[in-house]
Amino acid sequence: MMTPLRKDTETPMGSQTTLTVATPERMSRLGRELAALLRPGDLVLLSGELGAGKTTLTRGLGEGLGVRGAVTSPTFVIARVHPSLTGGPALVHVDAYRLGGGLDEMEDLDLDVSLPESVVVVEWGEGKVEQLSDDRLEVRIERAVGGTATDDSDPREVTLSGLGARWDGADLTGLGDVRAPRR
């Protein structure tokens, strides 16, 4: 199924914004605020280099969704399911880093079965799971120029791209003041 195109721009319907996130605490806060926009059936793809903050953002999503269990990187188990403690959707947290293939290799995880009633977050999912849904939120996290993989004090540029009708008109700019730390 193709994502509907806007007639005026020939780009997929949706919304996009870029934020500067100064600290890991702010990244977690962004995740908590983003959780308020998510609902069952949402697919979130996270991309960025190693240590960029993908798991930190997902930890904040888990807190915002009120799920059970510590949200940690599922690198070695590939996927973890965190049931809701509040009656909301479960969080399915997937790390596709070690998976080389596309959706065929992901089929064993049954993400298509989990998606309708859960929020599915896939780290390193770019080029691997887009076929699961035309409606998805793509989150790209990039370090400021000169940052290193071990330096958590470098600000991150976070680009949120909501694709498809689900995200058309969504106010992604209303995610709070994550641009600068409060003093």
Secondary structure, 3 states (H helix, E strand, C coil): CCCCECCCCCCECEEEEEEEECCHHHHHHHHHHHHCCCCCCCEEEEECCCCCCHHHHHHHHHHHHCECCCCCCCCCCCEEEECECCCCCEEEEEECCCCCCCHHHHHHHCHHHHHHHEEEEEECCCCCCHHHCCCEEEEEEEECCCCCCCCCCCCEEEEEEEECHHHCCCCHHHCCCCCCCCC
